[in-house]
Amino acid sequence: MIVVAGTIQLDPAHKDAATAAAIEMMKATRAETGNIEYVFTWDLAEEGLVRVFEQWQDQAALEAHFEAPHMKAFIGKMGTLGIKGMDVKKYEIASVGPVR
C-alpha cells in the first residue's frame, strides 16, 4: 500500500476556491481504480493549512492518478489558489493493523 500525506499552506483569502477545487478533485479521485482513500481537510487550529491524506493499492494506481485528466486540471488550478508552501510525501506501507 502507498500512503501520501502532508500539508499545503494556502492564502486564507482563497479558502472558498480551494475548497471547491478540493471537493471536485476528491470526488473524481475516489472513483479511480486503486484508490482507497483521498482527503483534503482544513486544519482547525492553523488558518490556511490543508492536510492531505491518500491511500493507494500500489504504485501503479498512484502513477495512473498523476495522468488522470482531473489531476492535470487540478494542478492547473493550484496556481490560482495562493499556495505559500507544500510538504507532501509518499510512504510505502509494509503492514497495517490496529493501533493497540
C-alpha positions in Angstrom: 0.0 0.0 0.0 1.1 3.6 -0.7 0.2 6.4 1.6 0.6 10.1 0.5 0.4 12.5 3.4 1.4 16.1 4.2 0.3 19.7 4.2 -0.3 22.6 1.8 -0.2 26.2 3.1 -2.6 28.5 1.3 -3.5 32.1 1.4 -6.8 32.0 3.5 -8.3 34.5 1.1 -8.6 31.6 -1.4 -10.3 29.2 1.0 -13.6 29.1 -0.9 -12.0 28.5 -4.3 -9.6 25.9 -2.8 -12.4 24.1 -1.1 -14.4 23.9 -4.3 -11.4 22.6 -6.2 -10.6 20.1 -3.5 -14.2 18.7 -3.4 -14.2 18.3 -7.2 -10.8 16.5 -7.0 -11.8 14.2 -4.2 -15.0 13.1 -5.9 -13.1 12.3 -9.2 -10.2 10.6 -7.5 -12.3 8.4 -5.2 -13.7 6.8 -8.4 -10.3 5.8 -9.6 -9.2 2.2 -9.7 -6.7 1.5 -6.9 -7.7 4.5 -4.7 -8.6 3.5 -1.1 -8.8 7.0 0.5 -8.4 10.6 -0.8 -8.9 13.5 1.6 -8.2 17.2 1.8 -9.1 18.8 5.2 -8.7 22.3 6.6 -6.6 22.3 9.8 -8.9 23.6 12.6 -6.1 25.3 14.5 -4.0 26.8 11.8 -5.7 29.1 9.2 -4.8 28.4 5.6 -3.3 24.9 6.3 -4.7 22.0 4.3 -3.9 18.4 5.4 -3.6 15.8 2.6 -4.1 12.1 3.1 -4.3 9.5 0.4 -4.2 5.7 0.3 -3.4 3.7 -2.9 -3.4 0.0 -3.6 0.0 0.3 -5.2 2.5 2.5 -7.1 0.8 1.7 -10.5 -2.5 3.2 -9.2 -0.7 6.3 -7.9 1.0 6.7 -11.3 -2.3 6.4 -13.1 -3.7 9.1 -10.9 -1.0 11.5 -11.9 -2.1 11.0 -15.5 -5.8 11.4 -14.9 -7.5 14.4 -16.6 -8.9 15.7 -13.3 -5.4 15.6 -11.8 -4.0 17.7 -14.6 -6.9 20.1 -14.3 -6.4 20.4 -10.5 -2.6 21.1 -11.0 -3.6 23.9 -13.3 -5.9 25.4 -10.7 -3.3 25.2 -7.9 -1.5 28.2 -9.4 -4.6 30.4 -8.6 -5.1 29.3 -5.0 -2.3 31.4 -3.3 -0.1 28.4 -2.4 2.6 29.5 0.1 4.2 26.1 0.7 3.8 22.4 0.4 5.2 19.4 2.2 3.7 16.2 0.9 5.5 12.8 1.0 4.9 9.2 -0.2 5.2 6.3 2.2 5.3 2.6 1.3 3.5 0.6 3.9 4.5 -3.0 4.6 1.7 -3.8 7.0 -1.4 -2.3 8.5 -3.1 -3.2 11.8 -4.9 -1.8 14.8 -3.3 0.8 16.9 -3.4 -1.4 20.0 
